[in-house]
């Protein structure tokens, strides 16, 4: 997304963030800081439009670096006037395709506000599982402290290799016998 595109998206971003219902971004953030966060920090950012009407946007980035770099992360925002029209579904489906093309094997959403029932239901329909719950992790403008969900979807091949065999541990008695045995000095 280019700066001129973000200028058109900025009212959507500001409305979503200032509502304090879904994103843990500073509601007093200015447009430049928002652009850096939404467009410069991620690997890529996409806009959804229909006949010049801005519908929404998403970003795609790595969720972690190094050994965790195969897991991607996305954030989605939909204009209020476009809600209920399948925009979030289209953005999420597109982001999964882009994530695969970028080499990500999974997507993880780190902080889905549990009271955002429409998003939770949609992500579940699209194959995301709730893998964690963060109690009272979000200060919601209406509901106060509410939980956040960690949601995850594997994008790689279904027949992934099994986990390696666990290391066989020596029983406690065997360890004591081994450790307590005095070594002979030559």
C-alpha positions, 0 to 999 in steps of 0.5 A: 500500500502506498502513502496515498492509498493509506490516506484513503484508508486512514479514516477506517484505521482511526475508527477501528482503533479508536473504538477500542473493541478489536485492536490494541493499538494506541488510539491517539496514534497519528497517521504517520505512525499508523502508516509505519505500523500497518504498511512499513513494518509488515512484508506486504499490505493489501487494500480491498476496493470495489468500484473505488469504494474502500472496503478494507485492508490487511497486512502480512508479516512473519510472526517471529524470526529465525526458527519461528519465521515459517509462521505468518501473522496478519491483521485485518480491518474492514470499513464499517459500511462494508461489514457483512458483505464477505470482505473479511472472508475475502481478505483472510482467504487472500492472505492465506494464499499470499502467506503460502506464496511467501513460504509461510507454513502457518498463520497465527493470530496473537490477540483476537479479542474474545468479544469480537464474536463475528471475527472468532466465528469467521476465523473458525469457519476458515479453519483456525483453531483457538490454541490459547486464551489470555485472561483479561488481556484487553481493555475493551471500551464497553466490556472492560477487561476481556480475554484474547484468543490465540488462533492458529491455522496450519497451511502446510501439507496435511501429511506433516512428519510426526514428532520425533521420538521422545528421548528415553529417560533413565529412571530415578534409581538408575540415575542415582546408581550411576551418579553415586558410583565412585569413579576409580582413579587410575 
